[in-house]
Amino acid sequence: MSIVHLNKKNFENEVNKSATPVIIDFWASWCMPCRMMGPVFEELSDDYTGKLKFAKLSTEEEPDLADKYQITGIPCLIVAKGGKEVDRIVGFAPKEVMKQKIDDALAKV
């Protein structure tokens, strides 16, 4: 399991210049559904090794990046390729449901 923690300094390299599609978990420490999503997101990262880069971005620490992606509800997972949004998954879901949503998103890449 390898999850990148995004910030202003590493966003360009980790997301915009990534050869691999990236799924970004926009979250906040006060958000209970976000806290529920954390373990599911970590488990899923093992299932997509080499196919999808998993990253987390705190909307509290990086509000400008959250604004750039027009995050209005969290948890919000955005699948991006070359810095461009391919798909968006909003809200918590169990692992199997989330896996299907991620597979659907990867089919669009």
Backbone as numpy.savetxt, mean C-alpha at the origin, in Angstrom:
# Nx Ny Nz CAx CAy CAz Cx Cy Cz
9.33 -11.56 4.86 8.48 -10.39 4.86 9.37 -9.16 4.86
9.16 -8.35 3.85 9.95 -7.13 3.74 9.01 -5.99 3.35
8.74 -5.13 4.30 7.86 -3.99 4.06 8.68 -2.72 4.19
8.61 -1.89 3.17 9.33 -0.62 3.14 8.47 0.43 3.83
9.08 1.23 4.69 8.37 2.34 5.33 8.72 3.60 4.55
7.69 4.17 3.92 7.90 5.30 3.02 7.91 6.64 3.74
8.70 7.54 3.17 8.72 8.93 3.62 9.11 9.79 2.41
9.17 11.10 2.62 9.51 12.02 1.51 10.85 11.68 0.88
11.79 11.24 1.69 13.15 11.00 1.19 13.26 9.77 0.30
12.52 8.70 0.62 12.70 7.47 -0.15 11.56 7.18 -1.13
10.52 8.02 -1.15 9.34 7.75 -1.98 9.69 7.65 -3.47
10.49 8.58 -3.95 10.86 8.61 -5.37 11.50 7.29 -5.80
12.51 6.83 -5.05 13.19 5.59 -5.41 12.35 4.35 -5.18
11.66 4.30 -4.05 10.92 3.09 -3.68 9.62 2.91 -4.47
9.00 3.99 -4.91 7.72 3.89 -5.61 7.86 4.30 -7.07
8.22 5.56 -7.30 8.22 6.07 -8.68 9.23 5.40 -9.58
10.38 5.01 -9.04 11.43 4.38 -9.86 11.48 2.86 -9.71
10.52 2.28 -9.01 10.51 0.83 -8.79 10.15 0.08 -10.07
10.96 -0.92 -10.40 10.66 -1.77 -11.56 9.49 -2.70 -11.25
9.28 -2.97 -9.98 8.20 -3.84 -9.52 7.01 -2.99 -9.11
5.79 -3.42 -9.41 4.63 -2.69 -8.89 4.70 -2.61 -7.36
4.13 -1.55 -6.80 4.17 -1.31 -5.36 2.75 -1.21 -4.83
2.50 -1.82 -3.67 1.24 -1.61 -2.98 1.56 -0.82 -1.72
0.90 0.33 -1.60 1.16 1.24 -0.48 -0.03 1.21 0.47
0.25 0.93 1.72 -0.77 0.96 2.77 -0.72 2.34 3.42
-1.70 3.18 3.10 -1.82 4.48 3.76 -2.59 4.25 5.05
-1.99 4.63 6.17 -2.56 4.30 7.48 -2.26 5.40 8.50
-2.89 5.26 9.67 -2.62 6.17 10.80 -2.70 5.36 12.09
-1.92 5.77 13.07 -1.85 5.02 14.34 -3.16 5.02 15.11
-3.99 6.06 14.94 -5.25 6.17 15.67 -6.40 5.40 15.02
-6.16 4.86 13.82 -7.21 4.21 13.02 -7.29 2.72 13.34
-8.39 2.29 13.98 -8.53 0.88 14.35 -8.54 -0.06 13.14
-9.30 0.23 12.06 -9.23 -0.65 10.89 -7.81 -0.74 10.31
-7.05 0.36 10.41 -5.65 0.34 9.94 -4.83 -0.63 10.78
-5.08 -0.61 12.07 -4.34 -1.51 12.97 -4.71 -2.96 12.71
-5.96 -3.19 12.33 -6.39 -4.55 11.97 -5.75 -4.99 10.65
-5.57 -4.03 9.75 -4.99 -4.33 8.44 -3.52 -4.68 8.54
-2.80 -4.12 9.50 -1.36 -4.33 9.62 -0.92 -5.78 9.53
-1.44 -6.67 10.38 -1.01 -8.07 10.31 -1.39 -8.76 9.00
-2.55 -8.41 8.43 -2.98 -8.98 7.16 -2.01 -8.54 6.06
-1.66 -7.26 6.06 -0.73 -6.71 5.07 0.62 -7.41 5.17
1.10 -7.62 6.40 2.38 -8.31 6.60 2.33 -9.75 6.09
1.25 -10.46 6.40 1.12 -11.85 5.92 1.10 -11.89 4.39
0.36 -10.98 3.79 0.25 -10.96 2.33 1.59 -10.65 1.66
2.44 -9.89 2.33 3.72 -9.54 1.72 4.55 -10.79 1.41
4.38 -11.83 2.21 5.09 -13.09 1.96 4.59 -13.79 0.70
3.31 -13.59 0.37 2.70 -14.28 -0.77 3.08 -13.68 -2.12
3.61 -12.47 -2.12 3.87 -11.77 -3.38 5.34 -11.41 -3.58
6.23 -12.12 -2.91 7.66 -11.85 -3.03 8.08 -11.89 -4.49
8.74 -10.82 -4.95 9.21 -10.75 -6.32 8.17 -10.24 -7.31
6.89 -10.22 -6.91 5.82 -9.78 -7.82 5.30 -8.40 -7.46
5.39 -8.07 -6.17 4.79 -6.84 -5.68 5.56 -6.36 -4.46
5.95 -5.10 -4.47 6.66 -4.52 -3.33 5.62 -3.97 -2.36
5.75 -4.30 -1.09 4.83 -3.84 -0.05 5.45 -2.67 0.70
4.65 -1.60 0.86 5.13 -0.41 1.52 4.03 0.19 2.39
4.44 0.87 3.46 3.50 1.54 4.36 3.85 3.02 4.41
2.80 3.85 4.48 3.00 5.28 4.57 2.05 5.83 5.63
2.61 6.43 6.65 1.81 7.03 7.72 1.25 8.37 7.23
-0.08 8.49 7.23 -0.70 9.74 6.81 -0.46 10.84 7.84
-0.14 10.45 9.06 0.18 11.44 10.10 1.56 12.05 9.88
2.52 11.21 9.49 3.90 11.66 9.31 4.14 12.28 7.94
3.37 11.86 6.94 3.57 12.34 5.57 2.25 12.81 4.94
1.63 13.84 5.52 0.34 14.29 5.00 0.40 14.79 3.56
1.53 15.34 3.13 1.66 15.84 1.76 1.58 14.70 0.74
2.20 13.57 1.06 2.14 12.42 0.16 0.72 11.83 0.14
0.06 11.82 1.28 -1.32 11.34 1.34 -2.22 12.26 0.50
-1.99 13.55 0.58 -2.76 14.51 -0.22 -2.52 14.31 -1.71
-1.28 14.04 -2.07 -0.94 13.84 -3.48 -1.77 12.71 -4.09
-2.01 11.67 -3.30 -2.80 10.52 -3.77 -4.28 10.64 -3.40
-4.68 11.81 -2.92 -6.08 12.11 -2.58 -6.69 11.06 -1.66
-5.96 10.75 -0.58 -6.43 9.80 0.41 -7.48 10.49 1.28
-8.71 9.98 1.23 -9.80 10.57 2.02 -10.31 9.60 3.08
-9.99 8.32 2.95 -10.37 7.32 3.93 -9.26 6.32 4.10
-9.05 5.86 5.32 -8.00 4.88 5.58 -8.60 3.71 6.37
-8.02 2.52 6.28 -6.85 2.20 5.46 -7.18 2.28 3.97
-6.19 2.69 3.23 -6.32 2.77 1.77 -5.06 2.15 1.18
-5.26 1.14 0.36 -4.13 0.49 -0.32 -4.14 0.93 -1.77
-3.03 1.44 -2.23 -2.91 1.85 -3.62 -1.85 1.00 -4.29
-2.22 0.41 -5.43 -1.25 -0.32 -6.24 -0.76 0.66 -7.30
0.56 0.85 -7.36 1.15 1.81 -8.29 2.22 1.13 -9.13
2.33 1.60 -10.34 3.39 1.15 -11.25 4.00 2.41 -11.85
5.29 2.60 -11.65 5.94 3.80 -12.15 5.40 5.08 -11.52
4.93 4.97 -10.29 4.40 6.13 -9.59 2.96 6.46 -9.92
2.37 5.76 -10.87 0.99 6.01 -11.29 0.06 4.98 -10.64
-1.05 5.48 -10.12 -2.03 4.59 -9.48 -2.68 3.68 -10.52
-2.70 2.37 -10.20 -3.33 1.38 -11.06 -4.68 0.97 -10.47
-4.71 0.86 -9.13 -5.94 0.47 -8.45 -5.89 0.94 -7.01
-7.06 0.97 -6.38 -7.21 1.46 -5.01 -8.17 0.53 -4.27
-7.76 0.14 -3.06 -8.58 -0.70 -2.18 -8.76 0.07 -0.88
-10.01 0.41 -0.56 -10.27 1.20 0.64 -10.99 0.34 1.67
-10.52 0.41 2.91 -11.16 -0.31 4.00 -10.49 -1.63 4.31
-10.84 -2.16 5.47 -10.29 -3.43 5.93 -11.06 -4.59 5.31
-10.36 -5.67 5.03 -10.98 -6.93 4.59 -10.10 -8.07 5.09
-10.69 -9.26 5.30 -9.89 -10.41 5.71 -8.87 -10.78 4.64
-7.90 -11.57 5.03 -6.77 -11.91 4.16 -7.20 -12.46 2.80
-8.11 -13.42 2.77 -8.49 -14.04 1.49 -9.18 -13.04 0.57
-10.02 -12.18 1.13 -10.70 -11.16 0.34 -9.66 -10.15 -0.18
-8.75 -9.76 0.67 -7.72 -8.81 0.28 -6.82 -9.41 -0.80
-6.50 -10.69 -0.67 -5.67 -11.36 -1.67 -6.34 -11.31 -3.04
-7.64 -11.56 -3.09 -8.37 -11.51 -4.36 -8.36 -10.10 -4.95
-8.54 -9.10 -4.09 -8.52 -7.71 -4.56 -7.14 -7.34 -5.10
-6.09 -7.81 -4.43 -4.73 -7.53 -4.90 -4.48 -8.24 -6.23
-4.93 -9.48 -6.35 -4.77 -10.21 -7.62 -5.48 -9.48 -8.76
-6.70 -8.98 -8.47 -7.45 -8.22 -9.48 -6.67 -6.96 -9.88
-6.08 -6.29 -8.89 -5.32 -5.07 -9.17 -4.07 -5.38 -10.01
-3.38 -6.49 -9.67 -2.17 -6.85 -10.42 -2.50 -7.21 -11.87
-3.70 -7.70 -12.12 -4.10 -8.03 -13.48 -4.18 -6.76 -14.35
-4.31 -5.60 -13.72 -4.40 -4.33 -14.45 -3.03 -3.72 -14.74
-1.98 -4.29 -14.12 -0.63 -3.72 -14.29 -0.06 -4.13 -15.63
